[in-house]
Amino acid sequence: MKLYKPVGQFLKYGTLISIVGLISTVLLQIFARFFLANSPSWTEEASRLFFIFSISFASGLALKDNSYVHLDMFYNLLSQRMKNLLDLVMPVITILLFAIMAIYSVELIILGIAEKSSGLKINMSFIFISMLIMNVSICYYAWSKIIKSFKHLKK
């Protein structure tokens, strides 16, 4: 897992840049609405874009750090053998789901080449890349959970 640290760094910096961009555009919107005659129309779409990318970059990191909501009450009722099995099966199901989504997100990126966004006039395939980032990063960290589960089972 030589890529483990660089992938995490890429996702962390992507999340940080996206959140800073989101905060900046929202602050610009607020400032423009109160102190300028007209607020720039592109800021609404830009803030939406930054929000989408912040979620995309942070999704894999959330899986890595177990930051998603868990139903611990039901999980704790299971035997240790069932917990180990569930810890192995859930990442496999996650990989299957998000791999399918990654395949379709590539198709969406290709379809977006011909489109431009209405406010920012940027290529929509750039925006649709956010889905691929999310799907691939979740698959990557789910795969690393499977490897950790197998190492745990060997002990």
C-alpha positions in Angstrom: 0.0 0.0 0.0 2.6 2.5 -1.1 -0.1 4.8 -2.4 -1.9 5.0 1.0 -0.3 8.2 2.2 -0.2 10.1 -1.2 -3.9 9.3 -1.9 -4.8 10.5 1.6 -2.8 13.7 1.1 -4.4 14.3 -2.3 -7.9 13.9 -0.8 -7.0 16.1 2.2 -5.7 18.9 0.1 -8.6 18.6 -2.4 -11.0 18.8 0.6 -9.2 21.8 2.0 -9.1 23.7 -1.3 -12.8 22.9 -2.0 -13.9 24.1 1.5 -11.8 27.3 1.3 -13.3 27.9 -2.2 -16.8 27.3 -0.8 -16.3 29.7 2.1 -14.7 32.3 -0.2 -17.6 32.3 -2.7 -20.2 32.4 0.0 -18.5 35.3 1.7 -18.3 37.0 -1.7 -22.1 36.4 -2.2 -22.9 37.9 1.2 -20.6 40.9 0.7 -22.1 41.6 -2.8 -25.7 41.4 -1.6 -25.1 43.8 1.2 -22.6 46.2 -0.2 -22.8 46.1 -4.0 -25.5 47.1 -6.4 -25.5 43.6 -8.1 -24.1 40.3 -6.8 -22.2 38.2 -9.3 -24.3 35.5 -10.8 -21.5 33.0 -11.0 -21.0 32.8 -7.3 -24.0 30.6 -6.7 -22.8 28.0 -9.2 -19.3 28.2 -7.9 -20.3 27.6 -4.3 -22.3 24.6 -5.4 -19.4 23.3 -7.4 -17.0 23.7 -4.4 -19.5 22.0 -2.1 -19.8 19.0 -4.5 -16.0 18.7 -4.8 -15.6 19.0 -1.0 -18.0 16.1 -0.5 -16.2 14.1 -3.2 -12.8 14.5 -1.8 -13.9 13.9 1.8 -16.0 10.8 1.2 -13.0 8.4 0.9 -11.4 10.0 3.9 -14.6 9.5 5.9 -14.5 5.8 5.0 -10.8 5.6 5.9 -11.4 7.1 9.3 -14.8 5.3 10.0 -16.5 8.7 10.2 -19.8 7.5 8.7 -22.8 6.8 10.9 -22.8 3.3 12.3 -25.6 1.3 14.0 -23.4 0.2 16.8 -26.3 -1.0 18.9 -27.0 -3.8 16.4 -23.4 -4.4 15.6 -22.6 -4.9 19.3 -25.3 -7.5 19.7 -23.5 -9.8 17.2 -21.0 -12.5 18.0 -17.3 -11.8 17.3 -17.4 -14.2 14.4 -20.4 -12.4 12.8 -18.6 -9.0 13.4 -15.5 -10.3 11.6 -17.7 -11.6 8.7 -19.6 -8.3 8.5 -16.3 -6.3 8.6 -15.3 -8.3 5.6 -18.6 -8.4 3.7 -19.5 -4.7 4.0 -16.4 -3.4 2.2 -16.9 -6.0 -0.6 -20.5 -4.7 -1.1 -19.2 -1.1 -0.9 -16.6 -1.8 -3.6 -19.2 -3.5 -5.9 -21.6 -0.6 -5.5 -19.1 2.2 -6.0 -17.2 0.4 -8.8 -20.5 0.2 -10.8 -21.0 3.9 -10.0 -17.4 4.7 -11.2 -18.1 3.0 -14.5 -21.2 5.1 -15.1 -19.5 8.2 -13.9 -16.9 7.7 -16.6 -19.7 7.6 -19.1 -21.2 10.8 -17.6 -17.8 12.5 -17.9 -17.7 11.6 -21.6 -21.2 12.9 -22.1 -20.3 16.1 -20.3 -17.6 17.0 -22.8 -20.1 18.6 -25.1 -21.8 20.7 -22.3 -20.9 23.9 -20.6 -22.2 25.0 -17.2 -24.6 27.9 -17.3 -23.0 30.2 -14.8 -19.3 29.5 -15.0 -19.1 28.4 -18.6 -16.8 25.6 -17.8 -16.9 22.1 -19.3 -19.4 19.9 -17.4 -17.0 16.9 -17.6 -14.8 18.8 -15.2 -17.7 18.9 -12.7 -18.6 15.3 -13.3 -15.0 14.2 -12.4 -16.1 14.8 -8.8 -18.2 11.6 -9.0 -15.3 9.6 -10.2 -13.0 11.0 -7.4 -15.6 10.0 -4.8 -16.2 6.5 -6.3 -12.6 5.6 -6.8 -11.5 6.9 -3.3 -14.3 5.0 -1.6 -13.3 1.8 -3.5 -9.7 2.3 -2.6 -10.3 2.7 1.1 -12.8 -0.2 1.1 -10.2 -2.4 -0.5 -7.7 -1.4 2.2 -10.3 -2.4 4.8 -10.6 -5.8 3.2 -6.8 -6.2 3.3 -6.8 -5.2 7.0 -9.6 -7.7 7.7 -7.7 -10.5 6.1 -4.6 -9.6 8.1 -6.8 -9.6 11.3 -8.2 -13.0 10.4 -4.8 -14.5 10.0 -3.8 -13.6 13.6 
